[in-house]
């Protein structure tokens, strides 16, 4: 069974914030986007905090937490931001660290970071 979670029909973006496929949940990439739908102009620390908070918010919709994350993929716009990003990331994932890939790549939006995660949450 495939379940799309958090789809907003009014959104101009054709995506689901999360998709459950069996015991796995795949979250779409999250960035430091504010309530008006634009990137929050801030340093890497603040953008990472907001990005992870957005992940937490989507996980709540899926009845999950960061402890359920098994894989994270991180895109940084600038390799020099790795230290600041990693400091914030470590604060959230120190107790239950998932596997992680971190790459440097230009982002589609004008942000400094995007993170997507995969969750393992067996269905009841």
BELLINMO-V645982 format. One record per backbone hydrogen bond with DSSP energy under -0.5 kcal/mol. NH is the residue of the N-H (numbers start at 1). CO is the residue of the C=O. E is the energy in kcal/mol with one decimal. If there is no record, write none. Layout:
# BELLINMO-V645982
nh=<NH | NH>
co=<CO | CO>
e=<E | E>
This chain:
# BELLINMO-V645982
nh=<3 | 5 | 5 | 9 | 11 | 15 | 18 | 19 | 20 | 21 | 21 | 22 | 24 | 25 | 26 | 27 | 27 | 28 | 30 | 33 | 34 | 37 | 40 | 41 | 42 | 47 | 48 | 49 | 50 | 51 | 52 | 53 | 54 | 55 | 56 | 57 | 58 | 59 | 60 | 61 | 62 | 62 | 63 | 64 | 68 | 69 | 70 | 71 | 72 | 73 | 74 | 75 | 76 | 76 | 77 | 81 | 82 | 85 | 86 | 87 | 88 | 89 | 90 | 91 | 91 | 92 | 92 | 93 | 94 | 99 | 101 | 103 | 105 | 105 | 111 | 114 | 115 | 116 | 118 | 119 | 120 | 121 | 121>
co=<20 | 3 | 18 | 7 | 8 | 13 | 5 | 26 | 3 | 19 | 24 | 1 | 21 | 119 | 19 | 25 | 117 | 17 | 115 | 31 | 38 | 34 | 32 | 39 | 40 | 43 | 44 | 45 | 46 | 47 | 48 | 49 | 50 | 51 | 52 | 53 | 54 | 55 | 56 | 57 | 58 | 59 | 60 | 59 | 65 | 66 | 118 | 118 | 99 | 116 | 101 | 114 | 74 | 103 | 112 | 78 | 79 | 81 | 82 | 83 | 84 | 85 | 86 | 87 | 88 | 88 | 89 | 89 | 90 | 70 | 72 | 74 | 76 | 103 | 109 | 75 | 30 | 73 | 71 | 25 | 68 | 23 | 119>
e=<-2.4 | -0.5 | -3.2 | -0.6 | -2.0 | -1.9 | -1.4 | -1.9 | -3.1 | -0.5 | -3.0 | -1.6 | -1.6 | -2.5 | -2.8 | -0.6 | -2.8 | -2.3 | -3.2 | -2.3 | -3.0 | -2.0 | -3.2 | -0.6 | -0.9 | -2.5 | -2.4 | -2.3 | -2.3 | -2.4 | -2.7 | -2.2 | -2.2 | -1.8 | -2.6 | -2.3 | -2.0 | -2.8 | -2.1 | -1.3 | -0.9 | -0.8 | -1.7 | -2.6 | -1.7 | -1.4 | -2.8 | -1.5 | -2.1 | -2.8 | -2.9 | -2.9 | -0.5 | -2.8 | -2.3 | -2.2 | -1.8 | -2.6 | -3.2 | -1.9 | -1.6 | -2.9 | -2.6 | -1.0 | -0.5 | -1.2 | -0.6 | -2.1 | -0.7 | -2.0 | -2.1 | -2.7 | -2.4 | -0.5 | -0.5 | -1.9 | -2.3 | -2.4 | -2.6 | -3.3 | -2.2 | -3.1 | -0.6>
